[in-house]
């Protein structure tokens, strides 16, 4: 199954469109994105295996609803470039998420906007920077209708 055409909204310091702040000093702050609740997926390293937490992000969206997903990189060894399996490296994000320098302030992806009209679907994703990756280094976003 092809990955749905999930739209990306770029957000760096402060976005005038959706009123998101990425960082305030050393404290991590999320504001509400025009009524959307941000869902997070954490990227973690255990020895040399990368994992996504949660491994399956399940979203229940009506056709006219939207969720926003961000990836937080807690990996202190490497950056990661998240993409749908079989998709282009830059299909979701224009660049990689840098490695984590401070575990209290993880590096964060741009915003990934997922609409209910993209579902129902099961989208597997991985890191394009790990070509010889373990098959377990895979995450899933499930888009379901109520």
C-alpha positions as CSV (number, residue, x, y, z in Angstrom):
1,X,0.0,0.0,0.0
2,X,1.3,3.5,-0.9
3,X,1.9,5.9,2.0
4,X,-0.8,8.5,2.2
5,X,-0.1,12.0,1.1
6,X,0.6,13.3,4.6
7,X,1.3,17.0,4.6
8,X,4.2,18.6,6.3
9,X,4.1,21.9,8.1
10,X,7.6,23.4,8.8
11,X,8.1,24.9,12.2
12,X,11.4,26.3,13.5
13,X,11.5,28.9,16.3
14,X,7.9,30.1,16.4
15,X,5.3,29.6,13.8
16,X,2.9,32.4,13.2
17,X,0.4,30.0,11.5
18,X,0.0,27.5,14.3
19,X,1.5,29.2,17.3
20,X,4.1,26.5,18.1
21,X,7.2,27.2,20.1
22,X,9.9,24.6,19.9
23,X,12.1,25.7,22.8
24,X,12.0,28.3,25.5
25,X,15.4,28.4,27.0
26,X,16.2,24.9,28.1
27,X,12.6,23.9,28.8
28,X,10.6,22.1,26.1
29,X,7.2,23.7,25.5
30,X,4.4,22.6,23.3
31,X,1.5,24.8,22.5
32,X,-1.7,23.6,21.0
33,X,-1.7,23.7,17.2
34,X,-5.0,25.4,16.4
35,X,-6.9,22.8,18.4
36,X,-4.8,19.8,17.3
37,X,-3.2,17.7,19.9
38,X,0.4,16.9,19.2
39,X,1.3,13.2,19.2
40,X,4.9,12.4,19.8
41,X,7.1,9.4,18.8
42,X,10.4,9.1,20.6
43,X,13.5,7.7,18.9
44,X,15.7,5.8,21.3
45,X,18.8,3.7,21.1
46,X,19.5,0.5,23.1
47,X,23.0,-0.7,22.4
48,X,23.0,-0.5,18.6
49,X,19.2,-1.1,18.1
50,X,16.9,1.9,17.3
51,X,13.4,1.8,18.6
52,X,10.3,4.0,18.3
53,X,8.1,4.7,21.3
54,X,5.3,4.0,20.8
55,X,6.0,1.3,18.2
56,X,2.5,1.7,16.8
57,X,0.9,5.1,16.9
58,X,-2.9,4.5,16.5
59,X,-4.9,7.5,15.4
60,X,-8.7,7.5,15.2
61,X,-9.8,10.4,13.0
62,X,-13.0,11.4,11.3
63,X,-12.7,12.4,7.6
64,X,-12.5,16.1,8.5
65,X,-10.1,15.8,11.6
66,X,-6.4,16.4,11.7
67,X,-3.6,15.2,14.1
68,X,-0.1,16.5,14.2
69,X,2.8,14.1,14.9
70,X,6.4,15.0,15.8
71,X,9.4,12.8,16.2
72,X,11.8,13.4,19.2
73,X,15.3,12.1,18.9
74,X,16.8,10.9,22.2
75,X,19.6,9.1,20.3
76,X,22.9,10.7,21.5
77,X,25.0,8.8,18.8
78,X,23.2,9.7,15.5
79,X,20.7,11.8,13.7
80,X,17.7,10.1,12.0
81,X,15.7,10.8,8.9
82,X,12.3,9.3,9.2
83,X,10.5,8.3,6.1
84,X,7.7,5.9,5.1
85,X,9.0,2.4,4.0
86,X,9.4,2.5,0.2
87,X,9.1,6.3,0.2
88,X,11.7,9.0,-0.7
89,X,14.1,10.1,2.1
90,X,12.5,13.6,2.0
91,X,8.9,12.5,1.6
92,X,7.9,13.6,5.2
93,X,10.8,15.8,6.3
94,X,13.2,18.0,4.3
95,X,16.2,17.0,6.5
96,X,17.3,14.6,9.2
97,X,16.6,15.2,12.9
98,X,20.0,15.9,14.5
99,X,21.4,13.7,17.2
100,X,20.5,14.5,20.8
101,X,23.0,16.6,22.6
102,X,21.1,16.9,25.9
103,X,18.6,14.3,27.0
104,X,16.5,17.0,28.7
105,X,16.1,18.8,25.3
106,X,15.7,16.2,22.5
107,X,16.0,17.3,18.9
108,X,12.6,17.5,17.3
109,X,11.3,17.0,13.7
110,X,9.1,19.4,11.8
111,X,5.4,18.8,12.2
112,X,3.8,16.0,10.3
113,X,0.1,16.7,9.6
114,X,-2.1,13.6,9.3
115,X,-5.7,14.0,8.1
116,X,-8.6,11.6,8.6
117,X,-9.1,11.6,4.8
118,X,-5.7,9.8,4.6
119,X,-7.2,6.7,6.3
120,X,-7.9,4.1,6.9
121,X,-4.2,3.1,6.4
122,X,-1.3,1.4,8.1
123,X,2.0,3.3,7.3
124,X,5.3,1.7,8.2
125,X,8.2,4.0,8.7
126,X,11.9,3.7,9.3
127,X,15.1,5.8,9.4
128,X,16.6,6.2,5.9
129,X,20.1,6.8,7.4
130,X,20.4,3.2,8.6
131,X,20.5,1.2,5.4
132,X,21.7,-2.0,7.1
133,X,19.1,-1.7,9.8
134,X,17.7,-4.4,11.9
135,X,14.1,-5.4,10.7
136,X,12.9,-4.5,14.1
137,X,13.8,-0.8,13.5
138,X,10.4,-0.1,12.2
139,X,7.5,2.0,13.4
140,X,3.8,2.2,12.4
141,X,1.2,4.9,12.2
142,X,-2.3,3.5,11.9
143,X,-5.0,5.8,10.7
144,X,-8.5,4.5,11.5
145,X,-12.0,6.0,11.2
146,X,-14.4,6.0,14.1
